[in-house]
Amino acid sequence: MTSSVPVTSERLRTLFRPRSIALVGASDKSAFSASAFRNLVDFGFADRAHLVNRRGVEVHGRPTVTTCTEIGEEVDVAFLMVPRAGTLDAMSDAAAAGIRNAVVLSSGYGEAGPEGRAAQDELVAHAEKLGMILLGPNHLGFANFVEQVPVISVGSLPRRSGPIALLSQSGASSSAMLEFAVMSGNDLSYMVTLGNEAMVTAGHVLDFLVDDEATRAVAVFMESVREPEVFRRAALRAAEAGKAVVVLKAGSSQLAARTAAAHTGALVGDDRVIDAVFRQCGVIRVDSIEDMLITAGLAAHTGPLSVPGVGVVSISGGACDIVADRAEETGMPLPEPAGATEQALTAVLPAYGTVQNPLDITGAAVIDPSLFTESIKAMADDPAVGVVAVINGLPASGDGPWPGQPLIDATGAGAAQAAKPTVLVSQILQPYTDYARSIVEHAGLSYVLPGLKQAVTALAALGRWSQVHHRLAAGPAADGGDRVPTVPAAAGRRGTWSEHAARGLLREAGVPVVPAVLAASAEEAAAAAAEFGEPVALKIVSPGILHKSDIGGVRLAVTGEAEVRAAYETVRGSAVHVPGAEVEGVLVSPMRSGGTELLVGVVRDPEWGPMLAVGLGGVFVEVLKDSALAPLPVTADQARDMLLGLRGAPLLLGARNTVPADIDALARVVAAVGDLAVALGDELESLEINPLRVDGDRIEALDALVTWVSV
């Protein structure tokens, strides 16, 4: 449900940066009220908070007013902690007092079946009538750690602020996320629980955070993407601005999807579509709370990398082995040291050291900590390295000076002189205590990446995200010229088109199609076959017959005039199996053999719009599920990445005695199919080429299908 009240970044500033608030429904009997008020006291905001209790009794040791209109001064936010039955009246009272933002705690709305959804619609309509912005319902509020403003019923809030904003559709899970953020040293700028997102969605908050100077990365836990286009635009803005968005998206399994629906009343879309949209927008998708916050923390610390390569410097050979194994699993690039890098490292390492990446600087660093400094500088100068990861131990607890301090200090000295970002990596996932923080800060460092497995996961994701950032920041690229396909007349955009009509549409759009003749008689079929001069394929042409081979409507490798004539009659006669089917004729085309067959198709997702699918044909698509998806439009470069990302891509590159495909030409054809689908607009239901045959530089559509929304 899209709100008629504009949810703009400017409006959200008054919500998330309030000068004063009203706790409506404040009560000593309510744990939510007690927690919210305790936070206000702890953060020094209690003198700007007004307690509203309809009986006017003392609450939390403070006097109350019975209505918001009695407050008598300007208030920015009303935190409504009243039951669902009293929420509409409480909103009316707040609006009458000039309050424009409502944070609604109560549940029983969209997550509670048809009755709850109706109540949520009524809630939104009431907010719109009052001109109010609504956060929630069914959540716990938000905390602004930068300006020390808690409007939230979550206990044990930290006072330290940092560069990561945390958004969560789950209020209960947000407590665990907050606890891990504190434990791992990933301090927050904001924590926003979103609940049912009846009006303010994750996309709206993300858009606000793109412009927030204190926030450098955003971590999001979500079970569904509401208002997809709002989220997509905000995610693209964030990626272009160099602010990473890291999402833990639940609902990839059928059971999780049902659970999410029960929790928030949300419909969880196709998970592969979500993956494709996230990739295109630069959203980093992870599968654990730990990876979500660690990856966001890393991205906030380094910003976009110039190149995705990681240079690893370690005092532990075992840690180097672990990192190498994990790098292979995640696709984290570990570039071999360039010639100049090898020379610089050879000059400082002991004779028994081996120059490679990951680099074990050996135990000699205990005697000469400057090995860390010089190795970091040399690795950072390598043109293929975008970030240097320095692995060392770090104590979680202790008292007094730490014996390993010189090694960390040498790391800090190297980081200060390095030409690329440098991060300290601890070997295990451990708490980032005040003692550990004092050691790190003594060295002039400010961030620790905890755990080898988590570090590699985060570094690999950082590299991929950085590439998307650079592509978006560079703006639209000239990608093969002006491709504006011809769009058929509106009267013709109905039902299902025959293969002959679909071929014509593709040909006009610049998509290469195998030559063919539509024959209306056996004589015309024989003449066409003679003209082609090679074995031919014959197929019945009818918009009402989609599965031609199932009814005997296809004959392959037909040679000789007599066989062509007989095949024509057989194929034409197969229409008897589909009563009422309109037959346009029989398509005659030259046989093609060899090469690699692809499926290229476009379908319209109800939430995200047209989606392009590319996959290798046959068992690769149907059995191995080897396909790639992307929301349209796509550039030729993006299409190339899709093709090379297939598990079967080696077949396109010449594996198993296949002729290497002209990947660039193939990518242009795939992008042209996408451009055609975009030009056809919302009336297009689906467009499929199956197969698109690729044999070296020869690329041809052998069969095609087009269906329209209107029947």
KELOGU-880102 format. One line per 5 residues: number of its first residue (from 1); their letters; for each residue x, y, z of C-alpha. Coordinates in Angstrom, 3 decimals. Layout:
BEGIN
NUM	a	X,Y,Z  ... .
***
This chain:
BEGIN
1	mtssv	0.000,0.000,0.000  1.548,3.288,-1.127  0.899,6.288,1.093  -0.525,9.513,-0.304  1.532,11.445,2.261 .
6	pvtse	5.013,11.935,0.735  7.592,10.112,2.860  10.578,12.284,2.000  14.026,12.520,3.562  13.109,15.987,4.799 .
11	rlrtl	10.042,14.662,6.606  12.032,11.786,8.071  14.550,14.226,9.552  11.836,15.500,11.873  11.071,11.885,12.827 .
16	frprs	14.587,10.573,13.395  16.082,13.797,14.776  13.347,14.974,17.152  13.827,17.864,19.544  11.129,16.520,21.870 .
21	ialvg	8.833,13.523,22.141  5.588,12.432,23.801  5.258,8.992,25.380  1.556,8.326,24.829  0.162,5.554,26.992 .
26	asdks	2.942,5.883,29.558  2.281,3.507,32.443  4.145,1.936,35.349  2.449,-1.341,34.432  3.910,-1.386,30.925 .
31	afsas	7.375,-2.904,30.441  7.564,-1.118,27.087  6.870,2.245,28.718  9.386,1.586,31.504  12.087,0.593,29.020 .
36	afrnl	11.457,3.592,26.771  11.521,6.045,29.686  14.663,4.468,31.163  16.424,4.986,27.836  15.402,8.639,27.767 .
41	vdfgf	16.795,9.138,31.259  20.045,7.317,30.462  20.572,9.409,27.328  19.823,12.683,29.096  16.684,13.278,27.050 .
46	adrah	14.093,12.971,29.836  13.670,16.727,30.189  12.497,16.851,26.560  10.045,13.990,26.964  6.373,14.410,27.902 .
51	lvnrr	4.405,11.575,29.510  0.775,11.187,28.449  -1.582,9.034,30.534  -5.332,9.359,30.068  -5.900,9.185,33.874 .
56	gvevh	-3.270,11.827,34.567  -1.586,9.813,37.319  2.087,9.983,38.172  4.114,7.581,35.990  7.792,6.647,36.335 .
61	grptv	8.029,9.185,39.128  6.954,11.976,36.791  3.702,13.973,36.431  1.656,13.288,33.296  -0.895,15.030,31.105 .
66	ttcte	-4.091,13.361,29.942  -3.791,14.434,26.290  -1.097,15.662,23.927  -2.972,18.921,23.524  -2.252,19.681,27.188 .
71	igeev	1.517,19.624,26.641  1.474,23.231,25.549  4.691,23.234,23.519  5.951,21.936,20.192  6.570,18.177,20.020 .
76	dvafl	8.101,16.333,17.052  7.234,12.667,17.711  4.460,10.785,19.488  5.532,7.319,20.646  2.142,5.565,20.834 .
81	mvpra	2.191,2.701,23.341  -1.580,2.257,23.496  -3.604,-0.850,22.509  -4.773,-1.139,18.925  -8.308,-0.123,19.886 .
86	gtlda	-7.104,3.249,21.168  -4.509,4.050,18.499  -6.713,6.044,16.119  -7.938,8.349,18.888  -4.375,8.753,20.179 .
91	msdaa	-3.220,9.746,16.691  -6.025,12.293,16.409  -5.039,13.810,19.753  -1.381,13.984,18.723  -2.255,15.612,15.405 .
96	aagir	-4.448,18.148,17.202  -1.370,19.064,19.269  0.615,19.683,16.066  2.641,16.458,16.211  3.390,15.245,12.688 .
101	navvl	5.152,11.923,13.372  3.713,8.819,15.034  5.688,5.777,16.170  3.122,2.999,16.686  4.165,0.156,18.967 .
106	ssgyg	1.041,-2.032,19.066  0.549,-5.228,17.064  -2.541,-6.936,15.656  -2.349,-5.294,12.239  -1.086,-6.617,8.903 .
111	eagpe	0.503,-9.636,10.549  -2.820,-10.759,12.038  -4.849,-11.960,9.062  -7.652,-10.231,7.129  -9.024,-8.349,10.135 .
116	graaq	-5.570,-7.072,11.020  -4.878,-6.007,7.434  -8.136,-4.073,7.368  -7.147,-2.389,10.649  -3.763,-1.490,9.172 .
121	delva	-5.380,0.034,6.092  -7.606,2.075,8.387  -4.561,3.147,10.409  -2.733,4.381,7.318  -5.813,6.135,5.971 .
126	haekl	-6.246,7.899,9.313  -2.595,9.001,9.353  -2.944,10.335,5.812  -6.090,12.236,6.746  -4.192,13.813,9.647 .
131	gmill	-1.119,14.515,7.513  1.049,12.362,9.790  4.034,10.121,9.045  3.635,6.668,10.587  6.514,4.387,11.621 .
136	gpnhl	5.381,0.815,12.325  3.093,-0.594,13.601  4.190,-3.815,15.347  7.716,-2.687,16.212  9.781,-1.242,19.067 .
141	gfanf	10.803,2.204,17.808  14.174,3.699,16.877  17.334,5.114,18.428  19.466,7.964,17.094  22.883,7.295,18.649 .
146	veqvp	24.550,10.235,16.908  22.373,12.812,18.652  21.615,10.542,21.618  17.849,10.335,21.086  16.215,6.991,22.005 .
151	visvg	12.588,6.525,21.002  12.605,2.814,21.567  11.600,0.052,23.966  14.819,-1.952,23.735  17.027,-2.156,26.806 .
156	slprr	20.804,-1.928,27.299  21.393,0.631,24.583  25.025,1.643,24.025  26.028,5.278,24.345  28.850,5.055,21.806 .
161	sgpia	27.915,5.998,18.232  29.486,4.848,14.984  29.098,4.863,11.188  26.643,1.956,10.699  22.866,2.285,10.581 .
166	llsqs	20.875,-0.831,11.463  17.367,-1.357,10.075  15.283,-4.357,11.100  11.810,-5.547,10.274  12.019,-7.681,13.402 .
171	gasss	11.964,-5.756,16.653  12.811,-8.768,18.812  15.787,-9.789,16.669  17.118,-6.238,16.724  18.188,-6.708,20.348 .
176	amlef	20.480,-9.581,19.351  21.801,-7.573,16.414  22.518,-4.629,18.672  24.319,-6.873,21.153  26.562,-8.315,18.451 .
181	avmsg	27.259,-4.864,17.027  28.487,-3.732,20.441  30.474,-6.929,21.025  32.239,-6.751,17.664  33.006,-3.034,17.785 .
186	ndlsy	30.621,-2.135,14.958  29.080,0.956,16.508  25.784,2.303,15.206  24.571,5.680,14.049  20.898,4.653,14.080 .
191	mvtlg	18.857,1.600,14.929  15.396,1.587,13.349  12.888,-1.200,13.878  10.453,-1.126,10.977  7.696,-3.570,11.899 .
196	neamv	4.966,-3.835,9.293  6.183,-0.809,7.290  2.623,0.376,6.804  3.854,3.775,5.642  7.595,4.208,6.251 .
201	taghv	9.488,1.368,4.570  13.107,0.255,4.596  13.554,2.016,1.264  12.379,5.340,2.694  14.722,5.071,5.678 .
206	ldflv	17.603,4.021,3.432  17.000,7.059,1.250  17.185,9.264,4.348  20.435,7.586,5.447  22.140,8.124,2.083 .
211	ddeat	22.128,11.835,2.926  23.065,11.354,6.586  26.659,12.461,7.144  27.185,10.245,10.191  26.193,7.043,8.366 .
216	ravav	28.709,5.372,6.042  27.075,1.928,5.687  23.638,0.432,6.301  22.854,-3.052,7.640  19.317,-4.301,6.982 .
221	fmesv	17.435,-7.340,8.234  14.293,-7.876,6.180  11.743,-10.554,5.484  10.257,-8.788,2.475  10.897,-5.757,0.298 .
226	repev	7.928,-3.415,0.494  7.535,-0.714,-2.156  10.265,-2.309,-4.291  10.839,0.687,-6.533  11.435,2.950,-3.517 .
231	frraa	13.993,0.472,-2.196  15.682,0.046,-5.578  16.092,3.796,-6.105  17.480,4.255,-2.593  19.878,1.307,-2.967 .
236	lraae	21.198,2.682,-6.261  21.700,6.083,-4.660  23.576,4.481,-1.778  25.845,2.452,-4.068  26.604,5.475,-6.209 .
241	agkav	27.380,7.532,-3.085  29.780,4.862,-1.811  27.616,3.771,1.116  27.343,-0.006,1.287  23.951,-1.579,1.935 .
246	vvlka	24.292,-5.035,3.505  21.098,-7.084,3.688  20.235,-10.237,5.593  17.109,-11.226,3.671  15.077,-14.068,5.155 .
251	gssql	12.545,-16.059,3.187  14.671,-18.029,0.705  12.980,-21.293,1.735  9.272,-22.006,1.469  9.033,-22.482,5.234 .
256	aarta	10.829,-19.173,5.896  8.522,-17.428,3.451  5.466,-18.704,5.331  7.021,-17.689,8.639  7.717,-14.185,7.343 .
261	aahtg	4.145,-13.849,6.127  2.864,-14.817,9.541  5.224,-12.385,11.250  4.626,-9.189,9.292  1.810,-10.031,6.915 .
266	alvgd	4.357,-9.743,4.098  4.445,-11.560,0.801  7.992,-12.779,0.149  8.883,-12.584,-3.545  10.896,-15.059,-5.573 .
271	drvid	14.281,-15.287,-3.920  16.264,-15.512,-7.165  14.606,-12.325,-8.383  15.587,-10.599,-5.142  19.167,-11.808,-5.632 .
276	avfrq	19.248,-10.403,-9.148  17.865,-7.012,-8.112  20.294,-6.789,-5.204  23.268,-7.581,-7.455  22.317,-4.908,-9.951 .
281	cgvir	21.797,-2.301,-7.221  25.051,-3.141,-5.449  23.275,-4.502,-2.365  25.489,-6.980,-0.507  23.455,-10.011,0.540 .
286	vdsie	24.616,-12.110,3.491  23.169,-15.047,5.402  23.915,-14.285,9.045  23.622,-11.457,11.551  27.362,-11.632,12.150 .
291	dmlit	28.248,-11.264,8.457  25.714,-8.454,8.058  27.244,-6.265,10.743  30.883,-7.182,10.092  30.569,-6.514,6.358 .
296	aglaa	28.809,-3.209,6.980  31.509,-2.271,9.493  34.291,-3.071,7.030  32.659,-1.083,4.229  32.097,1.865,6.560 .
301	htgpl	35.775,1.751,7.508  37.323,1.429,4.023  34.757,2.878,1.666  34.870,1.617,-1.940  38.082,-0.110,-2.993 .
306	svpgv	39.935,1.005,-6.117  40.281,-2.657,-7.170  38.855,-5.814,-5.548  42.191,-7.563,-4.909  43.160,-8.307,-1.286 .
311	gvvsi	46.740,-8.375,-0.076  47.179,-10.451,3.077  50.025,-9.961,5.548  50.228,-12.382,8.475  52.587,-13.598,11.163 .
316	sggac	50.850,-16.998,11.020  51.374,-19.412,8.143  48.359,-21.401,9.285  46.159,-18.325,9.057  47.453,-17.797,5.506 .
321	divad	46.327,-21.319,4.578  42.877,-20.777,6.071  42.466,-17.492,4.214  43.558,-19.056,0.919  40.971,-21.834,1.300 .
326	raeet	38.173,-19.434,2.184  39.171,-17.069,-0.629  38.726,-19.841,-3.170  35.254,-20.578,-1.792  34.065,-16.964,-1.809 .
331	gmplp	35.815,-15.710,-4.932  37.936,-13.218,-2.997  40.813,-12.301,-5.333  44.329,-12.814,-3.953  46.491,-11.363,-6.736 .
336	epaga	50.044,-12.634,-7.112  52.557,-9.928,-6.154  53.692,-7.832,-9.100  57.391,-7.692,-9.953  58.034,-4.483,-8.022 .
341	teqal	56.062,-5.809,-5.048  58.069,-9.038,-5.042  61.332,-7.105,-5.089  60.244,-4.833,-2.216  59.136,-7.785,-0.090 .
346	tavlp	62.250,-9.819,-0.854  64.344,-6.924,0.368  62.769,-6.979,3.846  61.838,-10.618,4.475  64.317,-13.085,5.979 .
351	aygtv	66.024,-15.371,3.483  63.808,-18.302,4.461  60.611,-16.341,3.812  58.497,-16.923,0.706  57.053,-14.010,-1.223 .
356	qnpld	53.447,-14.788,-2.086  49.906,-13.674,-1.297  48.837,-14.449,1.439  52.207,-13.437,2.849  53.659,-15.113,5.942 .
361	itgaa	56.219,-12.630,7.248  57.414,-15.385,9.627  58.222,-15.266,13.315  61.087,-12.893,12.560  58.545,-10.119,13.052 .
366	vidps	58.607,-10.799,16.785  62.233,-9.664,16.814  61.781,-7.006,14.139  58.178,-5.673,14.141  59.060,-3.323,11.279 .
371	lftes	58.520,-6.343,9.013  54.823,-5.599,9.431  55.283,-1.948,8.503  57.390,-2.557,5.398  55.326,-5.506,4.173 .
376	ikama	52.092,-3.540,4.484  53.559,-0.633,2.515  54.867,-2.920,-0.227  51.623,-4.869,-0.527  49.569,-1.644,-0.643 .
381	ddpav	51.681,-0.361,-3.540  50.741,-3.360,-5.687  48.391,-2.128,-8.464  46.191,-5.243,-8.174  45.619,-4.785,-4.435 .
386	gvvav	42.730,-2.649,-3.205  42.976,-3.379,0.513  45.576,-4.905,2.818  44.356,-7.333,5.502  46.829,-7.768,8.354 .
391	inglp	46.290,-10.874,10.490  47.467,-10.911,14.088  46.302,-11.950,17.510  44.469,-9.573,19.822  43.538,-10.196,23.467 .
396	asgdg	39.946,-9.855,24.622  40.928,-9.188,28.218  43.928,-8.263,30.265  45.451,-5.718,32.592  48.308,-3.372,31.854 .
401	pwpgq	50.587,-3.351,28.823  50.161,-6.200,26.335  53.353,-7.984,25.152  52.168,-7.976,21.547  51.682,-4.196,21.452 .
406	plida	54.835,-3.566,19.321  53.414,-5.763,16.549  50.116,-3.881,16.518  51.978,-0.560,16.652  54.047,-1.620,13.637 .
411	tgaga	50.823,-2.509,11.854  49.455,0.941,12.646  52.639,2.540,11.294  52.297,0.568,8.063  48.622,1.472,7.734 .
416	aqaak	49.448,5.166,8.194  51.942,5.032,5.321  50.027,2.623,3.046  48.621,3.816,-0.241  45.505,1.638,0.208 .
421	ptvlv	43.098,0.981,3.105  44.501,-1.394,5.724  42.474,-3.452,8.188  43.591,-5.454,11.197  42.112,-8.974,11.246 .
426	sqilq	41.870,-11.042,14.416  42.132,-14.791,13.936  38.941,-15.616,15.832  35.506,-14.084,16.287  35.998,-12.488,19.710 .
431	pytdy	34.566,-9.584,21.720  36.078,-6.188,20.985  36.523,-5.138,24.595  37.710,-1.841,26.009  41.078,-3.500,26.648 .
436	arsiv	41.383,-4.604,23.009  40.206,-1.185,21.867  42.934,0.514,23.917  45.589,-1.656,22.222  44.253,-0.885,18.751 .
441	ehagl	43.857,2.835,19.377  47.385,3.033,20.830  48.592,1.878,17.403  46.616,4.596,15.630  44.132,2.080,14.246 .
446	syvlp	40.372,2.343,14.557  38.871,-0.914,13.349  39.311,-4.673,13.766  37.823,-7.248,11.393  36.966,-10.233,13.620 .
451	glkqa	37.492,-13.849,12.563  39.210,-15.284,9.481  36.102,-16.770,7.877  34.052,-13.656,8.535  36.887,-11.446,7.292 .
456	vtala	37.161,-13.252,3.957  33.382,-13.184,3.480  33.319,-9.450,4.150  36.382,-8.654,2.010  35.049,-10.634,-0.958 .
461	algrw	31.715,-8.832,-0.746  33.458,-5.475,-0.377  35.344,-6.025,-3.623  32.222,-6.912,-5.590  30.293,-3.978,-4.151 .
466	sqvhh	33.150,-1.600,-4.980  32.965,-2.582,-8.649  29.236,-1.801,-8.758  29.897,1.523,-7.024  32.474,2.541,-9.636 .
471	rlaag	30.143,1.535,-12.475  27.253,3.559,-11.079  29.417,6.528,-10.130  30.758,6.665,-13.688  27.238,7.169,-14.993 .
476	paadg	25.585,5.559,-18.037  28.122,4.261,-20.543  27.817,4.309,-24.301  27.036,0.672,-24.817  26.772,-0.107,-28.471 .
481	gdrvp	24.831,2.777,-29.892  21.197,3.704,-30.081  19.005,0.622,-29.778  15.358,1.670,-29.931  13.357,-1.303,-31.191 .
486	tvpaa	10.261,-0.858,-33.303  7.132,-1.414,-31.235  4.169,-3.132,-32.932  0.828,-1.375,-33.143  -1.348,-1.583,-30.036 .
491	agrrg	-4.001,-3.637,-31.808  -1.487,-6.405,-32.413  -0.191,-6.613,-28.839  -2.616,-9.279,-27.688  -2.623,-12.969,-26.843 .
496	twseh	0.153,-15.290,-27.965  2.081,-14.663,-31.139  3.126,-17.370,-33.515  6.797,-18.201,-33.941  6.778,-16.478,-37.337 .
501	aargl	5.473,-13.224,-35.850  7.896,-13.453,-32.921  10.832,-13.938,-35.309  9.833,-10.826,-37.214  9.697,-8.798,-34.012 .
506	lreag	13.182,-9.978,-33.014  14.621,-9.314,-36.462  13.343,-5.738,-36.475  14.964,-5.233,-33.064  18.362,-6.270,-34.417 .
511	vpvvp	18.382,-9.764,-32.936  19.849,-12.257,-35.459  17.366,-14.951,-36.440  17.977,-18.119,-38.479  16.661,-17.649,-42.048 .
516	avlaa	13.191,-19.100,-42.646  10.355,-19.113,-45.139  6.688,-19.389,-44.187  5.305,-21.904,-46.672  1.586,-22.112,-47.462 .
521	saeea	1.897,-25.262,-49.606  4.097,-28.289,-50.178  5.387,-26.665,-53.347  6.484,-23.522,-51.475  8.159,-25.685,-48.812 .
526	aaaaa	10.093,-27.653,-51.446  11.161,-24.437,-53.188  12.382,-22.950,-49.911  14.343,-26.107,-49.106  15.953,-26.045,-52.545 .
531	efgep	16.889,-22.390,-52.037  18.564,-23.164,-48.691  20.408,-26.055,-50.316  20.903,-28.073,-47.157  18.872,-30.229,-44.730 .
536	valki	15.956,-28.230,-43.372  13.640,-28.117,-40.400  9.870,-27.783,-40.803  7.629,-26.510,-38.005  3.943,-25.765,-37.844 .
541	vspgi	3.165,-22.082,-37.270  0.161,-21.271,-35.106  -0.369,-18.870,-32.198  -2.502,-21.590,-30.609  0.176,-24.303,-30.697 .
546	lhksd	3.046,-23.684,-28.303  4.427,-27.204,-27.846  4.808,-28.136,-31.492  6.891,-31.271,-31.085  4.324,-32.802,-28.701 .
551	iggvr	1.779,-33.127,-31.519  4.178,-34.054,-34.316  4.395,-30.495,-35.596  8.171,-30.559,-36.109  10.363,-32.460,-38.582 .
556	lavtg	14.135,-32.099,-38.491  17.003,-32.815,-40.922  14.677,-33.289,-43.877  16.406,-33.695,-47.276  15.150,-34.194,-50.837 .
561	eaevr	12.081,-32.706,-52.491  9.846,-35.722,-51.879  10.692,-35.850,-48.174  10.158,-32.111,-47.810  6.712,-32.346,-49.436 .
566	aayet	5.737,-35.286,-47.220  7.043,-33.572,-44.129  5.032,-30.464,-44.983  1.795,-32.438,-45.141  2.554,-34.252,-41.873 .
571	vrgsa	3.454,-31.067,-40.016  0.483,-29.176,-41.417  -1.845,-32.027,-40.523  -0.663,-32.116,-36.878  -2.989,-29.188,-36.190 .
576	vhvpg	-5.832,-31.681,-36.001  -4.661,-32.443,-32.464  -5.449,-28.857,-31.394  -9.034,-28.207,-32.491  -9.683,-24.618,-33.436 .
581	aeveg	-6.013,-23.681,-33.789  -5.404,-21.068,-36.470  -2.629,-22.320,-38.772  -0.540,-19.687,-40.557  1.573,-22.179,-42.487 .
586	vlvsp	4.748,-24.202,-42.090  8.091,-22.619,-41.344  11.025,-23.955,-43.356  14.533,-23.122,-42.199  18.032,-24.552,-42.653 .
591	mrsgg	19.152,-27.105,-40.083  21.795,-26.021,-37.628  24.055,-28.383,-35.691  26.870,-27.994,-33.217  27.537,-24.876,-31.198 .
596	tellv	26.044,-24.097,-27.808  22.371,-23.448,-27.175  21.141,-20.779,-24.778  17.795,-19.788,-23.379  17.214,-16.035,-23.303 .
601	gvvrd	13.906,-14.918,-21.905  12.065,-12.038,-20.284  9.183,-12.364,-17.848  7.398,-9.681,-15.875  7.757,-9.935,-12.106 .
606	pewgp	4.718,-8.396,-10.373  6.946,-6.461,-7.937  10.157,-5.689,-9.833  9.000,-5.460,-13.452  10.656,-7.152,-16.441 .
611	mlavg	13.383,-9.656,-15.568  15.922,-11.022,-18.036  16.889,-14.689,-17.723  19.891,-16.236,-19.458  20.943,-19.858,-19.227 .
616	lggvf	22.578,-22.666,-21.138  19.966,-24.852,-22.781  18.926,-28.398,-22.090  19.787,-29.951,-18.737  21.779,-26.925,-17.649 .
621	vevlk	18.598,-24.883,-17.206  16.109,-27.605,-16.310  18.165,-29.965,-14.148  21.187,-28.000,-12.959  19.227,-24.743,-12.715 .
626	dsala	22.156,-22.925,-14.300  20.741,-19.547,-15.193  21.271,-15.895,-14.382  18.636,-13.230,-13.738  18.767,-9.446,-13.931 .
631	plpvt	16.153,-6.691,-13.822  15.896,-4.723,-17.038  17.374,-2.734,-18.582  20.838,-4.256,-18.814  23.899,-3.061,-20.674 .
636	adqar	26.035,-5.313,-22.857  28.663,-5.309,-20.107  26.098,-6.503,-17.591  24.881,-9.168,-20.018  28.491,-10.292,-20.438 .
641	dmllg	28.841,-10.669,-16.668  25.646,-12.744,-16.608  26.964,-15.081,-19.292  30.361,-15.522,-17.691  28.728,-16.094,-14.307 .
646	lrgap	26.977,-19.265,-15.506  28.396,-22.545,-14.269  28.366,-23.694,-17.890  30.296,-20.631,-19.092  33.368,-22.767,-19.970 .
651	lllga	31.313,-24.223,-22.852  31.015,-20.711,-24.267  34.746,-20.223,-23.831  35.794,-23.320,-25.768  35.728,-26.183,-23.248 .
656	rntvp	35.227,-29.792,-24.418  36.161,-29.005,-28.024  33.442,-26.382,-28.493  34.174,-23.355,-30.643  34.774,-20.320,-28.390 .
661	adida	31.848,-17.941,-28.637  32.220,-14.284,-29.465  31.190,-13.274,-25.941  31.045,-9.558,-26.687  28.775,-10.068,-29.700 .
666	larvv	26.631,-12.503,-27.722  26.323,-10.004,-24.873  25.141,-7.336,-27.317  22.457,-9.691,-28.605  21.274,-10.522,-25.080 .
671	aavgd	21.154,-6.806,-24.214  19.174,-6.153,-27.414  16.573,-8.707,-26.317  16.310,-6.848,-23.023  15.983,-3.500,-24.804 .
676	laval	13.175,-4.913,-26.934  11.306,-6.114,-23.837  11.645,-2.695,-22.200  10.388,-0.968,-25.355  7.343,-3.247,-25.498 .
681	gdele	6.323,-1.961,-22.070  3.832,-3.281,-19.554  1.734,-5.019,-22.191  4.433,-7.649,-22.703  3.893,-10.755,-20.589 .
686	slein	6.868,-12.815,-21.741  9.440,-13.065,-24.502  11.562,-16.171,-24.941  14.238,-17.334,-27.353  14.851,-21.043,-26.933 .
691	plrvd	17.294,-21.826,-28.251  19.642,-19.010,-29.130  22.406,-20.894,-30.936  25.986,-19.726,-30.580  28.758,-21.135,-32.769 .
696	gdrie	31.819,-18.905,-32.665  30.714,-15.576,-34.085  27.477,-16.981,-35.557  24.571,-16.187,-33.245  21.002,-17.023,-34.262 .
701	aldal	17.618,-17.367,-32.634  16.209,-20.747,-33.701  12.821,-20.458,-31.981  10.924,-17.678,-30.224  7.754,-17.061,-28.258 .
706	vtwvs	5.992,-13.795,-27.387  2.926,-13.494,-25.164  0.983,-10.392,-24.188  -1.002,-9.496,-21.094  -4.173,-8.869,-23.102 .
711	v	-5.825,-11.954,-24.552 .
***
